[in-house]
Amino acid sequence: MDPPQYPGEDTRPTSKKELAGFYLYGWAAEVFVVCGMGSFVPITLEQLARSRGVLLSDGQTPCEPSMTPPAVPESSANSSPFLELFARRATPDVDQCVVRILGTEVNTASFALYVFSISVAVQAILIVSVSGAADHGRFRKSFLLGFGFAGAIATMLFLPVGSSMILIAALLAILSNTCFGASWVLLNSFLPLLVRHHPDIHAANEAEQQAREQDETTRPLVHVEDEEVEEAEDEAADTSTAALLPSTTSPPTTSDRSKTSLELNIGTHISALGIGIGYTAAILVQTLCILLVARVAPPLLALRLALFLIGAWWFLFTIPSALLLRPRPGPPLHLPFRTHHDPTNAFTRFRRRVRLVWTYVTLSWKSLFATLLRARALFDLLLFLFAWFLLSDSIATTSGTAILFAKTTLDLPASQIALISILSTLCGIFGAAFWPFLARRLDLSPTTTLIICNAIFLLIPLYGLSYYVPFVRNAGLGLQSAGEVFALACVYGLQLGGISTHTRALYAELIPPGSEAAFFALYAITDKGSSVLGPLVVGAVTDRFGGIRPAFVFLAVLVAAPLPMWWAVDVERGRRRAWEVAGEVEGKEVVGRRRRVVEEGGEEDGEDGEDGRIRMVDEEDEEENSG
């Protein structure tokens, strides 16, 4: 067992039960993304708005329900229902259905897009605010479970929501999506710890320690000041408690590469298995929801029952995850006030807890800004993040737009829209395995693979725009039938599997060693926060033109914009610059620590207080002690 790097660190080897707890939360929560926000939440919001909406032409006629199965013509009464579904055509020149929200007339499809955009904005803010709890203190697991249960309950509360409670439904969607995002960031913060304490890593560390002890027997004596500098370097490396890679200012040695390769292989295996388990649960729940929606007569009630099932699944399987997952506290914050021995005064305890939460929040935002300042010196990394911002936005916006297009323009029932989601997910799983295989066979770089996937993705909005070409429209093509939607769902899932696989691999090459946790937090914020812009624009275009199809122009531009940026990213140049930045930062840390050692002549980080907790010896602490 490795010695603890900070007070309170749990250095026990990662157990199978702990890994099961990690996987179980993915099994519990992934269904919300695929089945909830990916299918039934936007459909339910649009249906709730439609039930209160009127036709724009006269402002009085109630909108017809868009999920009532159409009558089957006599000529096709004996044909296959499956073929009838694929032959279903888009309804031309349908009058726009609008609903008044807070005094403003909004298209019912735009309403769902606006709610999604707001939820993503709130989610991004919360993700940044809780990132401090993900890396420090003992609240990692508590916050994970709190956000998980809150999001599951918010999803289940869709069941009693009626057609007159549109704003309550919107608030529930925002709350559930926000809680999921925060809980997912906290879950991801467990991954480096599970890898670091994996039994295989512990065995490798022990072997390395034995080899180092053998080398020290023949090591020549060094000057005392050199030893102090080496100790400062070691302590500077230990301050990054969430990184998978060792912090060093020079290119890695053979042993470093071997250890890094082992860590990355274990981390990739755990991550990939967790994703696979989550998608398996999503497909299972989506199938149950399809059966439920197909058998329950009132469409709105069926949708709310499906969301209740999704929330109940999330809630129930979070319980065994809570029992199996260890807390794994991070390094304690060096606070200028005591938190262990709380006074009996309730108000004072409450004030100190509020102060503690505020400290976590401010730490999170300061860390984000510090990471952004460091990123300014990394041109290729910034280019990657900008390209990923646009591509991630286009992925999320295309998914939501396609669901609402299938519902409002093609008038597909919810069960068939959920089937589209399942098909896309299955193709995504296949794509996640296919693109790495193809890249290995053809010796394609991650950048080249991303460009190919991005170009394939561009075909989706371009095909939708081909409707405006007369001969294409007259031929019944250009996204006018359900069969075309199913085909494009396969294309969407296939390219998404390749993009999801290679973006993280490419980004990891551009990160300064020793700063993986901070820069992957920036990656997550870029991923989540980017989805604010796209839905807002698509919603505005839909309100302006009365339909979703004109928004395909914006989607095409959004998907095409990252292509030249991927081409401009130079991985070798970015990797060299990342090593240079890591060396500059570590050099400053070593000098600063060396100066404090000389000036203070004692412990660098603090001293043991009477309560057994490490506390900073600063002016505020001294004033409190003297008081």
C-alpha positions as CSV (number, residue, x, y, z in Angstrom):
1,M,0.0,0.0,0.0
2,D,1.4,3.4,-1.0
3,P,1.9,6.0,1.8
4,P,-0.7,8.8,1.8
5,Q,0.3,11.9,0.0
6,Y,-2.0,14.1,2.1
7,P,-3.9,13.7,5.4
8,G,-7.0,11.6,5.1
9,E,-6.1,10.0,1.8
10,D,-7.6,6.5,1.3
11,T,-4.7,4.5,-0.2
12,R,-6.4,1.1,-0.1
13,P,-6.2,-0.7,-3.4
14,T,-9.2,-0.3,-5.7
15,S,-11.6,-3.3,-5.0
16,K,-14.0,-5.0,-7.3
17,K,-16.9,-3.7,-5.2
18,E,-15.6,-0.2,-5.6
19,L,-15.4,-0.6,-9.4
20,A,-18.9,-2.1,-9.3
21,G,-20.1,1.1,-7.5
22,F,-18.5,3.2,-10.2
23,Y,-20.1,1.3,-13.0
24,L,-23.5,1.2,-11.3
25,Y,-23.8,4.9,-11.3
26,G,-23.2,4.9,-15.0
27,W,-25.8,2.2,-15.3
28,A,-28.2,4.4,-13.2
29,A,-27.6,7.9,-14.7
30,E,-26.7,7.3,-18.4
31,V,-30.4,6.5,-19.1
32,F,-31.3,10.1,-18.3
33,V,-29.0,11.4,-21.1
34,V,-30.1,9.0,-23.7
35,C,-33.7,8.4,-22.8
36,G,-34.5,11.6,-20.9
37,M,-32.8,14.6,-22.4
38,G,-32.2,12.6,-25.6
39,S,-35.8,11.6,-26.3
40,F,-38.6,12.1,-23.9
41,V,-37.9,15.4,-22.1
42,P,-38.0,17.5,-25.3
43,I,-41.0,15.6,-26.7
44,T,-42.9,16.1,-23.4
45,L,-42.1,19.8,-23.3
46,E,-43.3,20.3,-26.8
47,Q,-46.4,18.3,-26.2
48,L,-47.2,20.2,-23.0
49,A,-46.7,23.5,-24.9
50,R,-48.8,22.2,-27.8
51,S,-51.7,21.2,-25.5
52,R,-51.9,24.9,-24.5
53,G,-51.0,26.3,-28.0
54,V,-53.0,27.9,-30.7
55,L,-52.5,28.3,-34.5
56,L,-50.6,31.5,-35.3
57,S,-52.9,32.2,-38.3
58,D,-55.8,33.2,-36.1
59,G,-54.6,33.0,-32.6
60,Q,-57.7,31.1,-31.4
61,T,-57.8,27.6,-33.0
62,P,-56.2,25.0,-30.6
63,C,-53.4,23.1,-32.1
64,E,-54.0,19.5,-33.1
65,P,-52.2,16.9,-31.1
66,S,-49.1,16.0,-33.0
67,M,-48.8,12.4,-31.7
68,T,-52.1,11.0,-32.7
69,P,-51.6,8.1,-35.1
70,P,-52.8,9.1,-38.6
71,A,-55.6,7.2,-40.2
72,V,-54.5,4.4,-42.5
73,P,-55.8,4.7,-46.1
74,E,-57.9,1.8,-47.3
75,S,-55.5,1.1,-50.2
76,S,-52.7,0.4,-47.7
77,A,-54.8,-1.3,-45.0
78,N,-53.1,-4.6,-45.8
79,S,-49.6,-3.3,-46.0
80,S,-46.9,-3.6,-43.3
81,P,-47.1,-1.1,-40.5
82,F,-43.3,-0.9,-40.6
83,L,-43.4,0.1,-44.3
84,E,-46.1,2.6,-43.6
85,L,-43.9,4.2,-40.9
86,F,-41.0,4.5,-43.3
87,A,-43.2,5.9,-46.0
88,R,-44.7,8.6,-43.8
89,R,-44.2,12.0,-45.4
90,A,-43.6,15.4,-44.1
91,T,-46.7,17.5,-43.7
92,P,-46.4,20.5,-46.0
93,D,-47.3,24.1,-45.1
94,V,-48.5,23.3,-41.6
95,D,-49.7,26.3,-39.7
96,Q,-47.3,27.3,-36.9
97,C,-48.4,26.3,-33.3
98,V,-47.5,28.9,-30.8
99,V,-47.9,29.2,-27.0
100,R,-47.7,32.3,-24.9
101,I,-44.8,32.0,-22.3
102,L,-44.3,35.0,-19.9
103,G,-46.2,37.2,-22.3
104,T,-44.3,36.2,-25.4
105,E,-45.6,33.9,-28.3
106,V,-43.1,31.1,-28.8
107,N,-43.2,28.2,-31.2
108,T,-43.9,25.0,-29.3
109,A,-40.7,23.3,-30.8
110,S,-38.7,26.4,-29.9
111,F,-39.9,26.3,-26.3
112,A,-38.2,22.9,-25.8
113,L,-35.0,24.2,-27.4
114,Y,-34.9,27.3,-25.2
115,V,-35.4,25.2,-22.1
116,F,-32.6,22.9,-23.1
117,S,-30.3,25.9,-23.7
118,I,-31.0,27.5,-20.3
119,S,-30.5,24.1,-18.6
120,V,-27.1,23.8,-20.2
121,A,-26.1,27.3,-19.2
122,V,-27.0,26.6,-15.5
123,Q,-25.3,23.2,-15.7
124,A,-22.0,24.8,-16.9
125,I,-22.1,27.2,-14.0
126,L,-22.8,24.5,-11.5
127,I,-20.1,22.2,-13.0
128,V,-17.4,24.9,-12.4
129,S,-18.7,25.6,-8.9
130,V,-18.5,22.0,-7.8
131,S,-15.2,21.1,-9.4
132,G,-13.4,22.2,-6.1
133,A,-15.4,19.6,-4.2
134,A,-14.4,17.0,-6.8
135,D,-10.7,17.5,-6.1
136,H,-10.6,18.6,-2.4
137,G,-12.1,17.6,0.9
138,R,-14.4,14.8,1.9
139,F,-17.5,15.9,0.1
140,R,-16.9,14.2,-3.3
141,K,-19.2,11.2,-2.7
142,S,-21.8,13.2,-0.7
143,F,-22.2,15.8,-3.5
144,L,-22.4,13.0,-6.1
145,L,-25.2,11.2,-4.3
146,G,-27.0,14.5,-3.5
147,F,-27.1,15.7,-7.1
148,G,-27.9,12.2,-8.3
149,F,-30.9,11.7,-6.1
150,A,-32.1,15.3,-6.7
151,G,-32.0,14.8,-10.4
152,A,-33.8,11.5,-10.3
153,I,-36.6,12.9,-8.1
154,A,-36.9,15.9,-10.4
155,T,-37.3,13.5,-13.4
156,M,-40.0,11.5,-11.5
157,L,-41.9,14.6,-10.7
158,F,-42.9,15.0,-14.3
159,L,-45.6,12.4,-13.6
160,P,-48.1,14.8,-11.9
161,V,-47.3,17.7,-14.3
162,G,-50.4,18.7,-16.3
163,S,-50.9,20.8,-19.4
164,S,-51.4,23.9,-17.3
165,M,-48.0,23.5,-15.6
166,I,-45.7,24.3,-18.5
167,L,-43.3,26.4,-16.5
168,I,-43.0,23.8,-13.7
169,A,-42.1,21.2,-16.4
170,A,-39.4,23.6,-17.7
171,L,-38.0,24.0,-14.2
172,L,-38.0,20.3,-13.7
173,A,-36.1,19.8,-16.9
174,I,-33.5,22.4,-16.0
175,L,-33.1,21.0,-12.5
176,S,-32.7,17.4,-13.6
177,N,-30.3,18.2,-16.4
178,T,-28.2,20.4,-14.1
179,C,-28.0,17.8,-11.4
180,F,-27.0,15.1,-13.9
181,G,-24.1,17.3,-15.2
182,A,-22.8,18.1,-11.7
183,S,-23.1,14.4,-10.6
184,W,-21.3,13.2,-13.7
185,V,-18.3,15.6,-13.2
186,L,-18.1,14.3,-9.6
187,L,-18.2,10.7,-10.9
188,N,-15.4,11.4,-13.4
189,S,-13.3,12.7,-10.6
190,F,-13.3,9.2,-9.1
191,L,-11.6,7.8,-12.2
192,P,-8.0,9.0,-11.6
193,L,-8.3,7.7,-8.0
194,L,-9.5,4.3,-9.1
195,V,-6.6,4.1,-11.5
196,R,-4.0,5.4,-9.1
197,H,-4.9,2.9,-6.5
198,H,-5.6,0.0,-8.8
199,P,-3.8,-3.2,-7.6
200,D,-1.7,-3.3,-10.9
201,I,-0.5,0.2,-10.3
202,H,0.3,-0.5,-6.7
203,A,2.4,-3.5,-7.8
204,A,4.2,-1.4,-10.4
205,N,4.9,1.3,-7.7
206,E,6.3,-1.3,-5.3
207,A,8.6,-2.7,-8.0
208,E,9.8,0.8,-8.8
209,Q,10.4,1.6,-5.2
210,Q,12.5,-1.6,-4.8
211,A,14.5,-0.7,-7.8
212,R,15.1,2.8,-6.5
213,E,16.2,1.5,-3.1
214,Q,18.8,-0.8,-4.9
215,D,20.0,2.2,-6.8
216,E,20.5,4.3,-3.7
217,T,23.0,1.8,-2.3
218,T,25.4,2.9,-5.1
219,R,24.3,6.5,-5.3
220,P,27.0,9.1,-4.6
221,L,26.5,11.7,-1.9
222,V,25.1,15.1,-3.0
223,H,25.2,18.5,-1.6
224,V,22.6,19.4,1.1
225,E,21.1,22.2,-1.0
226,D,20.7,19.8,-3.9
227,E,18.8,17.5,-1.7
228,E,16.5,20.3,-0.6
229,V,15.8,21.2,-4.2
230,E,15.0,17.6,-5.0
231,E,12.6,17.4,-2.0
232,A,10.9,20.6,-3.2
233,E,10.5,19.1,-6.7
234,D,9.0,15.9,-5.2
235,E,6.5,17.9,-3.1
236,A,5.7,20.1,-6.1
237,A,4.8,16.9,-8.0
238,D,2.7,15.6,-5.2
239,T,0.4,18.7,-5.2
240,S,-1.5,17.5,-8.3
241,T,-3.6,14.9,-6.6
242,A,-5.9,14.1,-9.5
243,A,-3.5,13.6,-12.3
244,L,-2.9,10.3,-14.0
245,L,0.5,11.2,-15.4
246,P,3.7,12.0,-13.4
247,S,4.7,15.6,-13.3
248,T,8.2,16.2,-14.8
249,T,9.9,18.9,-16.7
250,S,11.8,16.6,-19.0
251,P,10.6,14.0,-21.5
252,P,9.6,10.8,-19.7
253,T,12.1,8.0,-19.3
254,T,11.5,4.4,-20.3
255,S,10.1,3.5,-16.9
256,D,7.9,6.6,-16.9
257,R,6.5,5.7,-20.3
258,S,5.8,2.1,-19.2
259,K,4.0,3.3,-16.0
260,T,2.1,5.9,-18.0
261,S,1.1,3.3,-20.5
262,L,-0.2,1.0,-17.8
263,E,-2.2,3.8,-16.2
264,L,-3.7,4.9,-19.4
265,N,-4.6,1.4,-20.4
266,I,-6.3,0.8,-17.1
267,G,-8.1,4.2,-17.2
268,T,-9.2,3.6,-20.8
269,H,-10.5,0.1,-19.9
270,I,-12.5,1.4,-16.9
271,S,-13.9,4.3,-18.8
272,A,-14.8,2.3,-21.9
273,L,-16.5,-0.4,-19.8
274,G,-18.4,2.2,-17.9
275,I,-19.6,3.8,-21.1
276,G,-20.6,0.4,-22.5
277,I,-22.5,-0.5,-19.3
278,G,-24.3,2.9,-19.4
279,Y,-25.4,2.6,-23.0
280,T,-26.6,-1.0,-22.3
281,A,-28.8,0.3,-19.6
282,A,-30.0,3.2,-21.8
283,I,-31.0,0.8,-24.6
284,L,-32.9,-1.5,-22.1
285,V,-34.8,1.4,-20.5
286,Q,-35.5,3.0,-23.9
287,T,-37.1,-0.3,-25.0
288,L,-39.2,-0.4,-21.9
289,C,-40.3,3.2,-22.6
290,I,-41.2,2.3,-26.2
291,L,-43.5,-0.5,-25.0
292,L,-45.0,1.8,-22.4
293,V,-45.7,4.7,-24.8
294,A,-47.1,2.3,-27.4
295,R,-49.6,0.8,-25.0
296,V,-50.8,3.8,-23.0
297,A,-53.6,5.7,-24.8
298,P,-53.2,9.4,-23.8
299,P,-49.9,10.5,-25.4
300,L,-49.1,13.0,-22.7
301,L,-49.7,10.6,-19.8
302,A,-47.6,8.0,-21.6
303,L,-44.7,10.5,-21.9
304,R,-44.9,11.4,-18.2
305,L,-44.9,7.7,-17.3
306,A,-41.8,7.1,-19.4
307,L,-40.0,10.0,-17.6
308,F,-41.1,8.6,-14.2
309,L,-39.6,5.2,-15.2
310,I,-36.4,6.9,-16.2
311,G,-36.2,8.8,-12.9
312,A,-37.0,5.7,-10.9
313,W,-34.3,3.7,-12.6
314,W,-31.8,6.5,-11.9
315,F,-32.9,6.7,-8.2
316,L,-33.0,3.0,-7.5
317,F,-29.6,2.1,-9.0
318,T,-27.9,5.0,-7.3
319,I,-28.6,3.3,-4.0
320,P,-26.2,0.3,-4.5
321,S,-23.7,2.7,-6.0
322,A,-23.8,4.7,-2.8
323,L,-23.2,1.5,-0.8
324,L,-20.3,0.3,-2.8
325,L,-18.4,3.4,-3.8
326,R,-15.8,4.6,-1.3
327,P,-15.6,8.3,-0.4
328,R,-12.0,8.7,-1.5
329,P,-11.5,12.1,0.1
330,G,-9.2,14.6,-1.7
331,P,-6.5,16.7,-0.2
332,P,-8.0,19.0,2.5
333,L,-8.4,22.7,1.9
334,H,-6.1,24.8,4.0
335,L,-8.8,26.9,5.6
336,P,-8.2,29.9,7.9
337,F,-10.9,28.6,10.2
338,R,-11.6,25.4,12.2
339,T,-14.1,23.0,10.8
340,H,-13.6,19.9,13.0
341,H,-14.7,21.1,16.5
342,D,-17.9,23.0,15.7
343,P,-19.3,25.2,18.5
344,T,-22.6,24.4,20.0
345,N,-24.2,27.6,18.7
346,A,-26.3,26.5,15.7
347,F,-26.0,29.9,14.0
348,T,-22.2,29.8,14.2
349,R,-22.2,26.2,12.8
350,F,-24.4,27.3,9.9
351,R,-22.3,30.3,9.2
352,R,-19.1,28.3,9.0
353,R,-20.7,25.7,6.7
354,V,-21.8,28.4,4.4
355,R,-18.3,29.8,4.5
356,L,-16.9,26.4,3.7
357,V,-19.2,26.0,0.7
358,W,-18.2,29.5,-0.5
359,T,-14.6,28.5,-0.1
360,Y,-15.1,25.5,-2.4
361,V,-16.9,27.6,-5.0
362,T,-14.3,30.4,-5.1
363,L,-11.5,27.8,-5.3
364,S,-13.2,26.3,-8.3
365,W,-13.6,29.5,-10.2
366,K,-10.0,30.6,-9.3
367,S,-8.7,27.3,-10.6
368,L,-10.6,27.7,-13.9
369,F,-9.2,31.2,-14.5
370,A,-5.7,30.0,-13.6
371,T,-6.1,27.2,-16.2
372,L,-7.3,29.7,-18.8
373,L,-4.3,31.8,-18.2
374,R,-2.0,28.9,-18.7
375,A,-3.9,27.8,-21.8
376,R,-3.1,31.2,-23.5
377,A,0.5,29.9,-24.1
378,L,-0.8,26.8,-25.8
379,F,-1.9,27.7,-29.3
380,D,-2.8,24.2,-30.5
381,L,-4.7,23.4,-27.4
382,L,-6.7,26.7,-27.7
383,L,-7.4,25.8,-31.4
384,F,-8.6,22.4,-30.4
385,L,-10.9,23.8,-27.7
386,F,-12.4,26.3,-30.1
387,A,-13.0,23.6,-32.7
388,W,-14.4,21.3,-30.0
389,F,-16.7,24.0,-28.7
390,L,-18.3,24.4,-32.2
391,L,-18.4,20.7,-32.9
392,S,-19.9,19.8,-29.5
393,D,-22.5,22.5,-29.9
394,S,-23.4,21.1,-33.3
395,I,-23.7,17.5,-32.0
396,A,-26.1,18.5,-29.1
397,T,-28.1,20.9,-31.3
398,T,-28.5,18.4,-34.1
399,S,-29.7,15.7,-31.8
400,G,-32.4,17.9,-30.2
401,T,-33.4,19.5,-33.5
402,A,-33.8,16.1,-35.2
403,I,-36.1,14.9,-32.4
404,L,-38.4,17.9,-32.7
405,F,-38.3,17.8,-36.5
406,A,-39.4,14.2,-36.5
407,K,-42.2,15.0,-34.0
408,T,-43.5,18.3,-35.5
409,T,-42.8,18.0,-39.2
410,L,-43.0,14.2,-39.8
411,D,-45.5,13.7,-37.0
412,L,-43.8,10.5,-35.7
413,P,-45.2,9.0,-32.5
414,A,-43.0,9.0,-29.4
415,S,-42.4,5.3,-29.6
416,Q,-40.8,5.7,-33.1
417,I,-38.7,8.6,-32.0
418,A,-37.4,6.5,-29.1
419,L,-36.6,3.8,-31.6
420,I,-34.6,6.3,-33.6
421,S,-32.6,7.0,-30.4
422,I,-31.9,3.3,-29.9
423,L,-30.7,2.9,-33.5
424,S,-28.4,5.9,-33.1
425,T,-27.0,4.6,-29.9
426,L,-26.3,1.2,-31.3
427,C,-24.5,2.7,-34.3
428,G,-22.5,4.9,-31.8
429,I,-21.3,1.8,-30.0
430,F,-20.3,0.2,-33.3
431,G,-18.6,3.5,-34.4
432,A,-16.6,3.6,-31.1
433,A,-15.0,0.3,-32.1
434,F,-15.0,0.8,-35.9
435,W,-13.1,4.1,-36.1
436,P,-10.1,3.0,-33.9
437,F,-9.9,-0.2,-35.9
438,L,-9.9,1.7,-39.2
439,A,-7.4,4.2,-37.9
440,R,-5.0,1.4,-36.9
441,R,-5.4,-0.4,-40.3
442,L,-4.9,2.7,-42.4
443,D,-2.4,4.4,-39.9
444,L,-4.7,7.4,-39.6
445,S,-3.8,10.1,-37.0
446,P,-6.5,11.2,-34.5
447,T,-6.7,14.5,-36.3
448,T,-7.3,12.9,-39.7
449,T,-9.9,10.6,-38.2
450,L,-11.7,13.6,-36.6
451,I,-11.7,15.4,-40.0
452,I,-13.3,12.4,-41.7
453,C,-16.0,12.0,-39.0
454,N,-16.7,15.7,-39.0
455,A,-17.1,15.7,-42.8
456,I,-19.5,12.8,-42.6
457,F,-21.4,14.7,-39.9
458,L,-21.7,17.6,-42.3
459,L,-23.7,15.4,-44.8
460,I,-26.7,15.4,-42.3
461,P,-27.7,19.1,-42.5
462,L,-26.7,19.3,-46.1
463,Y,-29.1,16.4,-47.0
464,G,-31.8,18.2,-45.1
465,L,-31.1,21.4,-47.1
466,S,-31.3,19.4,-50.4
467,Y,-35.1,19.7,-50.0
468,Y,-34.8,23.2,-51.4
469,V,-33.4,21.8,-54.7
470,P,-36.5,21.3,-56.9
471,F,-35.7,17.9,-58.5
472,V,-34.7,16.5,-55.1
473,R,-37.9,17.7,-53.5
474,N,-40.0,16.3,-56.4
475,A,-38.3,13.0,-56.1
476,G,-39.5,12.8,-52.5
477,L,-36.0,13.1,-51.0
478,G,-34.4,15.7,-48.8
479,L,-35.6,14.5,-45.5
480,Q,-39.3,14.2,-46.3
481,S,-40.0,10.7,-44.9
482,A,-39.4,8.7,-41.7
483,G,-37.1,6.2,-43.5
484,E,-34.6,9.0,-44.3
485,V,-34.6,10.0,-40.6
486,F,-33.7,6.4,-39.6
487,A,-30.9,6.3,-42.2
488,L,-29.5,9.6,-41.0
489,A,-29.7,8.4,-37.4
490,C,-27.3,5.6,-38.3
491,V,-24.9,8.1,-39.9
492,Y,-25.2,10.4,-36.9
493,G,-24.4,7.5,-34.4
494,L,-21.5,6.1,-36.6
495,Q,-19.6,9.4,-36.8
496,L,-20.4,10.3,-33.1
497,G,-18.7,7.1,-32.0
498,G,-15.5,8.1,-33.9
499,I,-15.6,11.7,-32.6
500,S,-16.1,10.6,-29.0
501,T,-13.3,8.2,-29.2
502,H,-10.7,10.4,-30.7
503,T,-11.3,13.9,-29.2
504,R,-10.1,12.9,-25.7
505,A,-7.1,11.0,-27.1
506,L,-6.1,14.1,-29.2
507,Y,-6.7,16.5,-26.4
508,A,-4.6,14.4,-23.9
509,E,-1.6,14.9,-26.2
510,L,-1.8,18.7,-25.9
511,I,-2.1,19.0,-22.1
512,P,0.9,20.0,-20.0
513,P,2.1,17.0,-17.9
514,G,0.9,17.2,-14.3
515,S,-2.1,19.4,-15.1
516,E,-4.5,16.7,-16.5
517,A,-7.2,17.3,-13.9
518,A,-7.4,21.0,-14.5
519,F,-7.3,20.9,-18.2
520,F,-9.8,18.0,-18.5
521,A,-12.2,20.1,-16.3
522,L,-11.7,22.9,-19.0
523,Y,-12.5,20.3,-21.6
524,A,-15.7,19.3,-19.8
525,I,-16.8,22.9,-19.4
526,T,-16.2,23.5,-23.1
527,D,-18.2,20.4,-23.9
528,K,-21.2,21.2,-21.7
529,G,-21.2,25.0,-22.0
530,S,-21.1,25.0,-25.8
531,S,-24.6,23.7,-26.1
532,V,-26.1,27.0,-25.0
533,L,-25.7,28.8,-28.4
534,G,-27.0,26.3,-30.9
535,P,-30.5,25.6,-29.4
536,L,-31.0,29.4,-28.9
537,V,-30.3,30.1,-32.6
538,V,-32.3,27.2,-33.9
539,G,-35.2,28.2,-31.6
540,A,-35.0,31.8,-32.9
541,V,-35.0,30.6,-36.6
542,T,-37.9,28.4,-35.9
543,D,-39.9,31.3,-34.4
544,R,-39.0,33.5,-37.3
545,F,-39.8,31.1,-40.2
546,G,-42.4,28.9,-38.6
547,G,-40.5,25.6,-39.1
548,I,-37.3,23.8,-38.2
549,R,-36.0,23.0,-41.7
550,P,-34.6,26.6,-42.3
551,A,-32.4,26.1,-39.2
552,F,-30.5,23.4,-41.2
553,V,-28.5,26.3,-42.8
554,F,-27.2,27.3,-39.4
555,L,-26.4,23.7,-38.5
556,A,-24.5,23.2,-41.7
557,V,-22.3,26.3,-41.0
558,L,-21.8,25.2,-37.3
559,V,-20.7,21.6,-38.4
560,A,-18.4,22.9,-41.2
561,A,-16.7,25.5,-39.1
562,P,-14.4,23.2,-37.1
563,L,-13.0,21.4,-40.2
564,P,-10.2,23.9,-41.0
565,M,-9.4,24.1,-37.3
566,W,-8.8,20.4,-37.0
567,W,-6.6,20.6,-40.0
568,A,-4.5,23.4,-38.4
569,V,-3.9,21.6,-35.2
570,D,-0.3,20.4,-35.1
571,V,0.0,17.7,-32.5
572,E,3.8,17.5,-32.4
573,R,4.1,21.3,-32.0
574,G,1.4,21.3,-29.4
575,R,3.0,18.5,-27.4
576,R,6.4,20.2,-27.4
577,R,4.8,23.5,-26.2
578,A,2.9,21.6,-23.5
579,W,6.2,20.2,-22.1
580,E,7.7,23.7,-22.2
581,V,4.8,25.2,-20.2
582,A,4.9,22.3,-17.7
583,G,8.6,23.0,-17.2
584,E,8.1,26.7,-16.7
585,V,5.3,26.2,-14.2
586,E,7.1,23.6,-12.2
587,G,10.2,25.7,-12.1
588,K,8.3,28.5,-10.5
589,E,6.7,26.2,-8.0
590,V,10.1,24.7,-7.0
591,V,11.6,28.2,-6.6
592,G,8.7,29.4,-4.5
593,R,8.8,26.3,-2.2
594,R,12.6,26.6,-1.9
595,R,12.2,30.2,-0.8
596,R,9.6,29.4,1.8
597,V,11.8,26.5,3.2
598,V,14.7,28.9,3.6
599,E,12.7,31.8,5.0
600,E,10.4,29.9,7.4
601,G,12.8,27.2,8.4
602,G,10.0,24.8,9.0
603,E,7.2,22.9,7.4
604,E,6.2,24.4,4.0
605,D,2.4,23.7,4.0
606,G,1.3,24.0,7.6
607,E,1.5,22.3,10.9
608,D,-0.6,19.9,12.9
609,G,-3.3,21.6,14.9
610,E,-4.8,20.3,18.1
611,D,-7.6,18.8,16.1
612,G,-5.2,16.7,14.1
613,R,-6.0,18.5,10.8
614,I,-3.5,20.2,8.6
615,R,-4.1,24.0,8.7
616,M,-2.3,26.9,7.0
617,V,-0.3,29.1,9.3
618,D,-1.3,32.5,7.9
619,E,-2.2,35.8,9.3
620,E,-6.0,35.0,9.6
621,D,-5.3,31.8,11.5
622,E,-2.9,33.5,13.8
623,E,-5.5,36.2,14.6
624,E,-8.1,33.5,15.3
625,N,-5.8,31.6,17.6
626,S,-4.8,34.7,19.4
627,G,-8.6,35.6,19.9
